[in-house]
Amino acid sequence: MSKHAWIVTATLLATSLSAVAQSGNASALPAAPAMHLTLQMNNAAGVSSGQNPPLTRQQAEQMALRNNPRISASKLLAMAQQQGVREARAAYLPDLTGAVTAVKADTGSRVSASSLTASRLITHAGAGGELSQLITDFGHTRNLILTQKLEAQAANANALATKEEIVLYTDQAFYNALTAQAILRVAQQTVKTRQITETQVNQLTAHKLRSTLDLSFAQVNLSEAKLMELDAENNAAASMAQLDAILGLDHSVEYQLVEDHATAPAPPVDLDSLVQQAIQQRPDLMAMNYGTRSEQKYAHAERDQLLPTISAMGTVGATPVRVDRYYTSNWWGAVGVNMNVPIFNGFLYNAQAKAARERAEADAENARDLKDQIVRDVHTSWLRVNTAYQRLTVTTQLVQEADMGLKLAQTRYNLGLSSIVELSQAQLQQTRAQIEATNARYEYRLALATLRYQTGQLP
């Protein structure tokens, strides 16, 4: 090795030790953190913070299920729909009403317009009650009750679908925030690393061992790292705000997210079984099917309006204030049975029945369309899981290669065999590799969560 190379090497070692002492970094080489170091930083950050409360994915899911307003709204709508069953069933129960009436009239005068009832007006005061009871309407009320029951089941299924959506959105927000925090730590370490390099090159330039061009490149790289850190800070804050919103919080809380260190399972192999599971268990498809059956029952109820309605009725009461010559008794009472037979009403019932049938057919087609979408979504989610699983191996290898490339580039630069451009490129490649590895790790877990949602697996 030439004398000049020995001088360069010795100077670099001295400046490296000085920069390390200033920055508190234990590494002598200006290299970005290796992958295992980044993982250790990620793990330690989850337990070292005393200010930000820790939050696991399971805790986030439970908090979202408790606090998110969409959950409570869907439950209230399902409870309200249950009252529709009671409303429809009320037609089967007796209808009892009471009345108290007092009349001061020109006794003996008559109403001569706008009425087909008894026209004579008589001064009197009385009280009584009426009772009516449906005997049969030949299926009309029964189909209305079945319609409301199916609507209630659809509302319950929609509430379950909302619950699963909130769990998925929580997982997405959690992993996005976890990724943003990890990338922020990589960016912070990159700034420290490039600060060391800039300090080294600055001192070498002062001793006329490096050109001002090298110093300019080092300063540009440092500025780029600081810009990346600013972007990472913004992304971390924005992703945390999104997580706070999905958790149902009306204020900002900076959680220290805790990663699940259990090994993620391998991708499922049998796609056909996943598709069948989704068709059987997806609550949104169940709600659509309940809605279709509800419209079919409602169409039957509309058709049944063309049939007779038979009901019983009774009335009883007393008239303590009366004109005796017009009243033979101080009380009255009667019972009877009535049958209403629709004859013609301008084809109203026919039109209502036909409209209900067509809506039922439209709902059936919408359910079929949703089924096709579910099959597609399960397939694409399954492909995404497999691709993300393969990326884990590729990105791990990429990080190893980037680490090796950076070490070689650093050595060549220390020996004066390469320019700052080569070293900067190696540092950039390592940073990108670490970011890709971070994204791959969390994207796989998120892909698994998405596949669970697409197949209708309960959280």
Secondary structure, DSSP 8 states (H G I E B T S, - for coil): --HHHHHHHHHHHHHHHHHHHHHT---SS-----HHHHHHHHHHHHHH-SSS-EE-HHHHHHHHHHH-HHHHHHHHHHHHHHHHHHHHHGGGS-EEEEEEEEE---TT-B--SS--S--B---EEEEEEEEEEEEE-TTHHHHHHHHHHHHHHHHHHHHHHHHHHHHHHHHHHHHHHHHHHHHHHHHHHHHHHHHHHHHHHHHHHHTTSS-HHHHHHHHHHHHHHHHHHHHHHHHHHHHHHHHHHHTT-SS----EE----S------S-HHHHHHHHHHH-HHHHHHHHHHHHHHHHHHHHHGGGS-EEEEEEEEEEEEE--TTT-S-SEEEEEEEEEE----SSSHHHHHHHHHHHHHHHHHHHHHHHHHHHHHHHHHHHHHHHHHHHHHHHHHHHHHHHHHHHHHHHHHHHTTSS-HHHHHHHHHHHHHHHHHHHHHHHHHHHHHHHHHHHTT---
